[in-house]
Each structure stands twice: as C-alpha cells, then as structure tokens.
C-alpha cells in the first residue's frame, strides 16, 4: 500500500520528538490510519549538525522547495518556529494541496485566519493544536468530544512561566522580582521574560483557543491583556486572607452571539479547580452547555508533549485524507466576530486602596460604589499604619466593567484616597 | 447520499438526550462524518409512555428483533442498562455485523472482554467510553491523543457519591453516617448505597479504564476494592493536620509488563491535582511516558454529559465505517494480563494506632517497622487520653504491600497495641 509521505520543516527538539514517535510507534499509527506513514524530507539549517535522533542523511535538505514542490508529499509538519518565512512556506504548501500540521502559536495567533482561509480554499487541513496545547494534547479530543455541545466559557492557565512565578510568590511570600530572577536562573523564564510575564504568550494561546472553541475569528488584538509584573506580595497576602489564589487567567466568554477574551491576573476562589494548578503546569477549564464543567490539565510545554500533540494532529489529517473529508474541519470559523462592550462584561473585583484615616472616608467610598449599583462581598479594613494612612481591601459583587471603571475614575478624583494600590478580577465564591 | 441508520436500545434520560443531540446537531454531525445520520428504530418497554423528547410513534418498538434483524441498521446504541438480556442483544447485534455504542459500565466490567472478542471477530466496533466517562467525554480524546504514548499510571475519582460524602465529612467535620443520610435525602446517594460506598462502582470503571489504558484485559475481580464506610471523622482530622485530603482513589499502575488495579480510600497530599476535586465531580489523572502528567475533570454522571459521550462515540464509529477500519480499534486488548504480586506493589501508608501508654512501646513499634526495612515520613504522637491509651499516627516512606502487611500482622500480635484504628494508602508528599 502506498505510504503517506510527510515533509518536516525543522528538526529541533520538537522535530526530533516527532521523528522518534513516528519511528517508535509506526505499527500503532499504521493500525490507526490503515497505511504506512513515512517522513520523506526534513528541512534543516545545517546538514552537518549532530542530531539527538538518528536520521538518514539523504532525508535532510536546506532547500524548502524540495518539500514544497514535491508532489508526492501529502502532509507538511511545521516545527521550525518563526513567523515571516514560515508563513510563506505554509502558504505555498497549502497552495500545492498539501495538508499542514503546525505547532507555531506566534504564527497562528497573528496569521491564523489567513492561513485557515487558504487551507479551506485549497481543500486542505490545517491542524495546529500543538500550538496551544503543548502538554494538553487533549484539546483536539475536546473539540471532537464536544462536537455535539456548545462551549460558552473557557478559562486557562496557559503559560508555565507566570504560573511558576505566582506559585512561588504565593507559597513563599516572596517578591515578584526575586522569584523572576530565580526562575531565570533555573531556566523556567527567558532572559527577556516580557512575552510571558506581560501576558502576550497567554494572549496568543487564548486567541487560538477562542477561535477554536467559539468558531469565531478572534485576533490577538481582540484580547485584553494585563501581565503579572505589577502583582505584589501584599496583594497575594490579602487575597490569601480572603480565600483566594492568584493566577494569570486567560478568560474567554460567550453570551448570546457576543464574546470577550482577556488575559489578566485574577483571584480565584481557593476551591476553584484552576486554583490548585501549580508551578509550570497548565490547565484549561471549559464549560459546555451539555457536558457542564470540564478541565484538562497537563505540562505547559516540553518537546515530547508537544511532539505527541503534533503526531495526534497528523493522525487526524491522515484519517481525514482516507475519508476524503479534508479541508472541512470544524475549526474554520463559522461565525462572524462580535465582541462585547464594556457594559456587557461582568466580573467581581478585588480592590486595594490607601486612604486618609478620617471620619467619613469609608462611607464616602461605599456610597461611590452604591451610586453605580455595585455592592460588596467582602471588606477588609486594616489597622492604620504610619502617616494616618489606612489600607482597605474590597471584593465587589458582580459588576459591569463599565460601572467598575467609572467607580475607579471617581475614586481617583477623591482627595481622601491616596492611592489605588491594586485591582484584580475575582472568579468564584471563596 | 444514503444515511447511516441507528437502532437505539432504551429511551430513558440518556436515550432521550441522544435523540435530542442527534436532532439538534444534525448539520454539525453530517459535516463531520460526511453523510446523514438517522435513528430508525427505538426499543422501549412501554409504547404509550410520555417522553421528554419528541419522537414519532412509528420509531418505537417493544420488539428487539426489529432492530437486531434489520439489515439496514448500521449501528446499535445501547442505553437501556441491565446485564443479562442486554448482553444477549449486543451479542446478536455484533453477530449481525452491527457496530455497537454502549454506556453500560456493569455490562462492560463483567462481560466486556467477551463482547470485545465477538466484535473483533465480526469486524465491528464496540465503543463504550460513555460507560466510564459520563461527564468526561474526553477519554476517547485521551486514547486518541495518547496513541503515540505509553500510559503507566492512572488515578481516578470515578464515583460522585463517595466524593460528595468525603468532601462533606472533610469540610464540615461530620460523621460518615450523618453525611450519607443527607446525601440520600438530597438524591446524591441511592437508598441502597452499597455499590457506591463499598467501591464496586468505582472498581467497574477502573477495570474498564485499565483495560483501555493498558490494553490488557482487566476483570472486575482483578481489582482490589475497599470502600469508604469505615472512614471516620478522626481519620480525616488527623490527615488534615498532616496535609492530606482523603479521596476514594481508583489506582491503576503498570511497571514493566505487570499491573495492579485497586480502589481504596487514600490520603492525597493537598497539592495533588486530585485533592481539590470536590463534591460530586470526577477526575482521572493519567501519566504517560511522553506527555507526563495530565488530568481530566468533569461531572461524574448526568444524562446530557453521558449522551454527549455516546454521540461522540457514534461519530467515531461512523468515521471508521467510512474509512473501512471498523473492528480494528486499538481498545481491543493487545497484551496478556499480568498482575503484580504483593511484593511488587509499593505505596506509602497512614496508620493510626491506640497503644498502651508505657515506656518502650513506641520504640517497640518503630523497631517492628525497621525490621522490615520501612521508615517513617511523619509521626504524630498525641496526648494520652483516658485509660492510659495513647494515640499514634504514622506515615511511612514507600514500602511494599508485602512488608506492610507483615508489619500489621506483627503489630496485631503485640499486647501493648490495643487497636489498629485505621490504615490507608498515601499518595504524594504533603
């Protein structure tokens, strides 16, 4: 029987993992798809580099055309990373009628919709779950499993670095800068950690997840993003006293036809399933109308987990190939994008204020909230410290973002309020 | 295009859910499988009963032969429950070349291997993940996703009733009997709760999970089972002091070619991902060699979640049907059963003793452990109460079941040890 031929772009750690898995599990994969699967060509930068996996020299090439123009190659797997050149390669592959599996979140978050369009026009599959689901190869399963359901909410801890930092800060009562430094020393954080700690990496993944889950083309710029660099150990301490754990939460919510997607440091009630996801682990919590609450938990990244996800996508592509249903994947967005306004976004909020310790200040604050129809779930008033400055911590009941922002503006104008120390979203009842 | 015809056995809450989902999501399902899907006949007990879902009267029958002998019917979905008659129906369906989807855990745990054999001989699919995965329709995704991995460990909270009871006992410091009564009043526990609280329901599900995950035919009688009816609030109290949460854990472990499967009340370190699974929720933790730790969390049961899982299985069967790869599903056990001996099973243990408050008793106990090469991770010696009886709580380091049982026997023989109050497995470092 004619094998399915694969072209592999990239032979780094993930690429090597893919080669290894396809070799080691050849029988199992053939059993599943009904024909042999063979890697025909691998694009590399350096033909002479020592590899961690054994590949025959004649498989390697530095010329992408040897893959993109080879009419025998059915599926291109992209694990080389990068955006500009890579996008060109994948567009060319799709135009040549090749199916594509990619693990590239930067590319998919920024050019995903264009690539998906081209794949659809050419009757090709473009599978990319390894891009968000490094160690949670389960998301494809989720999309399959919930094919007969309607997803209305997703919450994810989708960045290992920030979760590691918040876990350490929270458990050991240490400061952000100190823990970040340690994470860098241990290799858990990049020397330039901006993309992780400012929430961009999470935002890319949430854009991909929301696009999949809501079948709506959510771009990176549709995601409201706040990072964790401003989170202090005091915030975590007060949160802890009130029964909350801080996580950097990617939040995607659908109400009717409208959606919102954000990445923000969020206080979760301690018993929330995501609150106990620690260190570099990731998890995605999904609410489906039929199935209810489900959650998927796993390592956030790593070459073998990611390679496993890539091979699962490959198996999916080949099954579709043999069924003759490629290019009809449900992941092509079905709905037009429709984003919520600020008065359609609802949350509870944690607010920490430094105020003048004077008669009437407290009632002034509470009446400001009352004026916008927002009441409190919890109030923590702390002993007055030096300079007659009192610290107040509030947790509101559910309020619209619109009202909450007006309240913050109004508080900022008050002379008796010295400083708004911090403000975070709150999820769940502690 | 010729539709795929379905015969449905049973129209209770799950069956009604299946009918509803197939109707509501007809387009989406057709999009996925490439042809229409139609329910042709439904076996019911009473033709005249009022149904929660709208079905045409001519679809209903009380005669199973109208489904089993109808050569047009491609797939039989079994949601009627029961074992004896149901088994006969499914065997007949398979012999007639029909594919089967079932949600019946009792049947699969007791006659699964026979049914799987017959399905394999007849080139038919027999999909049954709804039987264990009521609200975690993700397990099929797991088996797909981990097709290129090797699962070595699974731990599951797979019974909602017992998890509800343990959560309440633990949080509210109440006694087992009292919480059970409340659960019964609220409809969370059956009037005869034996199957749940004695761990049999969990054992059935673990037998199914282990058979799937290890590709080895694990029968119900291969599962070591202990229920929660002996768990006391004192145990939970001491566990809590030591940083543990009690759960009824289904445990399946593979070491080399040998496996063990058990269901036992177990103290989990509080930060273990399963420790925070509360109330009636279920979760399955899976360790794969490539992917590492993953966990799937969801509602334990319920008609819509189960129906969603059934329809997902149906979609899988139809995809295979169109691929021509039915009856080759990887879930047919590939390995011969090989169970671990007691000296190949390792765990940490929690042990609570009442001892005579005398000089030398404590060192006598510790030297008994030392004689079998077992040391301690934690010791809690409590103030002497009345009658000069002291309470001692120990947590061991990892020990073989063999050694641990010998230690227990040796302790039982000592006059100074008044009573072995309780003994549980311990997982994780608190």
Interface residues (C-beta under 8 A of the other chain):
Chain A: X17 X21 X25 X28 X29 X31 X32 X33 X34 X135 X136 X137 X138 X140 X141 X142 X144 X145 X146 X147 X148 X149 X271 X273 X275 X276 X277 X278 X281 X283 X288 X290 X291 X292 X293 X294 X295 X296 X297 X298 X299 X302 X304 X305 X307 X308 X309 X311 X312 X315 X319 X322 X323 X324 X325 X328 X330
Chain B: X17 X21 X25 X28 X29 X31 X32 X34 X135 X136 X137 X138 X140 X141 X142 X144 X145 X146 X147 X148 X149 X271 X273 X275 X276 X277 X278 X281 X283 X288 X290 X291 X292 X293 X294 X295 X296 X297 X298 X299 X302 X304 X305 X307 X308 X309 X311 X312 X315 X319 X322 X323 X324 X325 X328 X330
